[in-house]
């Protein structure tokens, strides 16, 4: 089960939402926040972060959606299970089980980074439960976080080394984590310092270093997940920051793989667009929901 004070940071920005834990079939508990009213919208966060990643976006959506923000297995304050896999199929299975266990229908799946990739692949198994997918800066290309900056390249390459990677994970401090994350912003000043500290707090749990290194070593499984994209039947909106780590060609390749998808580009935005430009992401979610038949074209922000 999660730590007693797990919810203290979330309560600083979401005082009214319900915070709960869902037990998966394997006994693992996923921590999640439920808030707002309206049709279901499920938020899937980025690599190494947690549901608080959406602290600036959720208040903009809660009047129109019942928002469910989930901590991925092993991350944030969800359970750490010894020997668990954190490759894409495992995360996909966890999110499919989450949506089915809560019996959610007409769901809008919104994810950023690995959350975007999992939103896309989970939709292939959830079928008619998914009304639409909004995939922000998909994480499905070589190097991944290593492209953020030199610091990220050194640290992430180190964490991908078996055994030695645990040492790199345990070195985490505000300067290192903040420096790596800052490489995912067009304007690094938009990275909340208190959120960096919260991630370090949740990262002090026993076994977390092993979880983190496994996530970084799992990148090939997220690249391989692109093989599922042609099976997607739900309407998909792809959004990329113009300064995302992916290349323009990699983005076009994803758009070609996802049937009928539309791609928009956010200006002056990096990899962490929900933190850097929450108003633009909220507008996208509201626009695509209002356009149930997806005939109007969205304009780049």
C-alpha positions as CSV (number, residue, x, y, z in Angstrom):
1,X,0.0,0.0,0.0
2,X,1.0,3.6,-0.4
3,X,2.8,5.7,2.2
4,X,0.7,7.4,4.8
5,X,1.7,11.0,3.8
6,X,1.5,10.2,0.0
7,X,-1.3,12.7,-0.6
8,X,0.1,15.7,1.1
9,X,1.6,17.4,-2.0
10,X,-1.5,16.6,-4.2
11,X,-3.7,18.3,-1.6
12,X,-1.8,21.5,-2.0
13,X,-3.2,22.0,-5.5
14,X,-6.3,19.7,-5.4
15,X,-8.0,20.1,-2.0
16,X,-11.3,18.7,-3.1
17,X,-10.7,15.7,-5.3
18,X,-11.0,12.1,-4.2
19,X,-7.7,10.3,-3.8
20,X,-7.9,6.5,-3.8
21,X,-6.1,3.3,-4.6
22,X,-7.2,0.6,-7.0
23,X,-6.1,-2.9,-6.5
24,X,-5.0,-4.7,-9.7
25,X,-5.4,-8.4,-10.2
26,X,-1.7,-9.0,-9.2
27,X,-2.3,-7.2,-5.9
28,X,-0.5,-4.0,-6.9
29,X,-2.3,-0.8,-5.9
30,X,-2.5,2.2,-8.3
31,X,-2.9,5.6,-6.7
32,X,-5.3,7.9,-8.5
33,X,-7.1,11.2,-8.2
34,X,-10.7,11.7,-9.2
35,X,-12.1,15.2,-9.5
36,X,-14.6,17.2,-11.5
37,X,-17.8,16.4,-13.3
38,X,-18.8,15.3,-16.8
39,X,-17.6,12.6,-19.1
40,X,-14.6,10.6,-18.1
41,X,-11.1,11.8,-19.0
42,X,-8.1,9.7,-17.9
43,X,-4.7,11.4,-17.6
44,X,-1.5,9.4,-18.0
45,X,1.7,11.1,-17.0
46,X,5.3,11.2,-18.3
47,X,8.3,9.0,-17.7
48,X,9.5,9.1,-14.0
49,X,6.9,11.6,-12.9
50,X,3.5,11.1,-11.2
51,X,-0.1,12.3,-11.4
52,X,0.9,15.7,-9.9
53,X,2.4,16.3,-13.3
54,X,-1.0,17.5,-14.4
55,X,-1.5,20.0,-11.5
56,X,-1.8,22.9,-13.9
57,X,-4.1,21.2,-16.4
58,X,-6.6,19.4,-14.1
59,X,-8.1,22.7,-12.7
60,X,-8.8,23.8,-16.3
61,X,-10.7,20.6,-17.1
62,X,-12.6,19.7,-13.9
63,X,-15.7,21.8,-14.9
64,X,-16.2,19.8,-18.0
65,X,-14.8,16.3,-17.3
66,X,-14.6,13.8,-14.5
67,X,-10.9,13.6,-14.4
68,X,-9.0,10.5,-13.4
69,X,-5.2,11.1,-13.0
70,X,-3.2,7.9,-12.3
71,X,0.2,7.1,-10.9
72,X,1.8,4.5,-13.2
73,X,2.9,1.3,-11.4
74,X,6.0,1.9,-9.2
75,X,5.9,5.7,-9.9
76,X,4.6,8.5,-7.7
77,X,2.9,6.7,-4.8
78,X,1.6,3.6,-6.6
79,X,2.9,0.3,-5.2
80,X,6.4,-0.9,-5.9
81,X,6.2,-4.6,-6.5
82,X,9.5,-6.5,-6.5
83,X,10.3,-8.1,-9.9
84,X,7.6,-6.1,-11.7
85,X,7.9,-5.2,-15.4
86,X,7.7,-1.6,-16.4
87,X,7.8,-2.2,-20.2
88,X,5.0,-0.9,-22.4
89,X,2.9,-4.1,-22.3
90,X,2.8,-4.1,-18.5
91,X,1.7,-0.4,-18.3
92,X,-0.8,-0.9,-21.1
93,X,-2.3,-3.9,-19.1
94,X,-2.4,-1.8,-15.9
95,X,-4.3,1.0,-17.6
96,X,-6.7,-1.3,-19.4
97,X,-7.5,-3.0,-16.1
98,X,-7.9,0.4,-14.4
99,X,-10.5,1.6,-16.9
100,X,-12.4,-1.7,-16.9
101,X,-12.3,-2.0,-13.1
102,X,-13.9,1.5,-12.7
103,X,-16.3,0.6,-15.6
104,X,-15.5,3.8,-17.4
105,X,-17.3,4.5,-20.7
106,X,-16.9,7.2,-23.4
107,X,-13.4,7.9,-22.1
108,X,-11.1,10.5,-23.4
109,X,-7.5,9.2,-22.9
110,X,-4.9,11.9,-22.6
111,X,-1.3,11.1,-22.1
112,X,2.1,12.8,-22.4
113,X,5.4,11.1,-23.3
114,X,5.1,7.4,-22.2
115,X,1.6,8.3,-21.2
116,X,0.8,9.2,-24.8
117,X,2.2,5.9,-26.1
118,X,0.3,3.9,-23.5
119,X,-2.9,5.9,-24.2
120,X,-2.6,5.0,-27.9
121,X,-1.9,1.3,-27.3
122,X,-4.4,0.9,-24.5
123,X,-7.1,2.2,-26.8
124,X,-6.6,-0.9,-29.0
125,X,-7.7,-3.1,-26.2
126,X,-10.4,-0.9,-24.6
127,X,-12.4,-0.7,-27.9
128,X,-15.7,1.1,-27.6
129,X,-14.9,2.4,-24.1
130,X,-12.6,5.0,-25.6
131,X,-14.2,7.9,-27.3
132,X,-11.0,9.6,-28.4
133,X,-7.2,9.8,-27.6
134,X,-5.1,12.9,-27.2
135,X,-1.5,11.9,-27.4
136,X,1.0,14.6,-26.4
137,X,4.7,14.2,-27.4
138,X,4.7,10.4,-27.8
139,X,7.7,8.6,-26.4
140,X,8.5,6.1,-29.1
141,X,11.9,6.9,-30.6
142,X,15.6,6.1,-30.0
143,X,17.5,7.9,-27.1
144,X,14.4,9.3,-25.5
145,X,15.2,11.4,-22.5
146,X,18.9,11.4,-23.5
147,X,18.1,14.0,-26.1
148,X,17.1,16.5,-23.4
149,X,20.6,17.9,-22.7
150,X,24.1,16.7,-21.9
151,X,23.2,16.1,-18.2
152,X,20.3,13.9,-19.2
153,X,22.4,12.0,-21.7
154,X,25.1,11.2,-19.1
155,X,22.7,10.3,-16.3
156,X,20.2,8.3,-18.4
157,X,22.9,6.3,-20.2
158,X,24.3,5.5,-16.7
159,X,20.9,4.3,-15.4
160,X,20.6,2.0,-18.4
161,X,23.7,0.1,-17.3
162,X,22.7,-3.0,-15.3
163,X,23.6,-2.8,-11.6
164,X,25.6,0.4,-12.0
165,X,22.3,2.2,-13.0
166,X,21.1,1.9,-9.4
167,X,24.0,4.2,-8.3
168,X,23.0,6.9,-10.8
169,X,19.4,6.7,-9.7
170,X,20.4,7.1,-6.0
171,X,22.4,10.2,-6.9
172,X,19.2,12.2,-7.7
173,X,19.0,15.6,-6.1
174,X,17.1,18.9,-7.0
175,X,19.9,20.0,-9.3
176,X,20.2,16.8,-11.2
177,X,16.5,16.1,-11.5
178,X,15.6,19.7,-12.2
179,X,18.4,20.0,-14.7
180,X,17.2,16.9,-16.6
181,X,13.6,18.0,-16.6
182,X,14.5,21.5,-17.6
183,X,15.7,20.1,-20.8
184,X,12.1,19.2,-21.6
185,X,10.9,22.8,-21.6
186,X,11.2,25.6,-24.1
187,X,11.2,27.9,-21.0
188,X,12.8,25.9,-18.1
189,X,11.5,28.6,-15.6
190,X,8.1,27.0,-16.0
191,X,9.2,23.8,-14.2
192,X,7.7,24.0,-10.7
193,X,10.5,23.6,-8.1
194,X,8.2,22.1,-5.6
195,X,7.1,19.4,-8.0
196,X,10.8,18.4,-8.4
197,X,11.1,18.1,-4.7
198,X,7.9,16.0,-4.5
199,X,9.3,13.6,-7.1
200,X,12.4,13.2,-5.0
201,X,10.3,12.6,-2.0
202,X,8.3,9.8,-3.6
203,X,11.6,8.5,-5.1
204,X,13.0,7.9,-1.6
205,X,10.8,4.8,-1.2
206,X,12.5,1.4,-0.8
207,X,13.0,-0.2,-4.2
208,X,12.4,3.0,-6.2
209,X,15.9,3.1,-7.7
210,X,15.3,-0.3,-9.3
211,X,11.9,0.9,-10.6
212,X,13.5,4.0,-12.2
213,X,16.3,2.2,-13.9
214,X,13.9,-0.4,-15.3
215,X,11.7,2.3,-16.8
216,X,14.7,3.9,-18.5
217,X,15.8,0.5,-19.8
218,X,12.3,-0.2,-21.1
219,X,12.6,2.3,-24.0
220,X,12.8,-0.3,-26.7
221,X,9.4,-1.6,-25.7
222,X,7.9,1.8,-26.3
223,X,9.5,2.0,-29.7
224,X,8.1,-1.5,-30.5
225,X,4.7,-0.3,-29.4
226,X,4.4,1.7,-32.6
227,X,3.5,-1.7,-34.2
228,X,0.1,-1.4,-32.5
229,X,-0.7,2.1,-33.8
230,X,-2.3,0.9,-37.1
231,X,-4.8,-1.1,-35.0
232,X,-6.2,2.1,-33.3
233,X,-9.8,2.7,-34.1
234,X,-10.6,5.7,-31.9
235,X,-10.2,9.2,-33.2
236,X,-6.7,10.5,-32.3
237,X,-5.2,13.9,-32.0
238,X,-1.4,14.1,-31.9
239,X,0.2,17.1,-30.4
240,X,3.9,17.9,-30.3
241,X,5.8,20.8,-29.0
242,X,7.9,22.4,-31.7
243,X,10.9,21.8,-29.3
244,X,10.0,18.3,-28.4
245,X,12.8,15.7,-28.3
246,X,11.3,13.9,-31.2
247,X,12.3,14.9,-34.7
248,X,9.8,16.2,-37.2
249,X,10.3,13.1,-39.3
250,X,9.6,10.9,-36.3
251,X,6.4,12.8,-35.6
252,X,5.2,12.4,-39.2
253,X,6.0,8.7,-39.0
254,X,3.7,8.4,-36.0
255,X,0.9,10.3,-37.8
256,X,1.1,8.0,-40.7
257,X,0.9,4.9,-38.5
258,X,-2.2,6.1,-36.6
259,X,-5.2,5.7,-38.9
260,X,-7.0,9.1,-39.5
261,X,-5.0,10.9,-36.9
262,X,-4.5,14.7,-36.9
263,X,-1.3,16.3,-35.8
264,X,-0.9,19.8,-34.4
265,X,2.2,21.7,-33.2
266,X,2.4,23.9,-30.2
267,X,4.8,26.8,-30.6
268,X,7.5,27.5,-28.0
269,X,6.8,24.2,-26.3
270,X,9.0,21.4,-25.3
271,X,8.4,17.8,-24.1
272,X,6.4,18.7,-21.0
273,X,3.6,20.6,-22.7
274,X,0.9,20.0,-20.0
275,X,3.1,21.8,-17.5
276,X,4.5,24.4,-19.9
277,X,1.2,25.2,-21.8
278,X,-1.7,23.8,-19.8
279,X,-4.2,26.3,-21.3
280,X,-3.3,25.1,-24.8
281,X,-3.7,21.4,-23.8
282,X,-7.1,22.2,-22.1
283,X,-8.2,23.9,-25.3
284,X,-7.3,20.9,-27.3
285,X,-9.2,18.6,-25.0
286,X,-12.3,20.8,-25.0
287,X,-12.2,21.4,-28.8
288,X,-11.9,17.7,-29.7
289,X,-14.7,16.8,-27.3
290,X,-17.0,19.5,-28.7
291,X,-16.3,18.2,-32.2
292,X,-17.6,14.7,-31.7
293,X,-17.4,13.9,-35.4
294,X,-13.9,15.5,-35.6
295,X,-14.6,17.3,-38.8
296,X,-13.4,20.8,-37.9
297,X,-9.6,21.2,-38.1
298,X,-7.6,22.4,-35.1
299,X,-5.2,25.2,-35.7
300,X,-1.6,25.1,-34.3
301,X,-1.3,27.1,-31.1
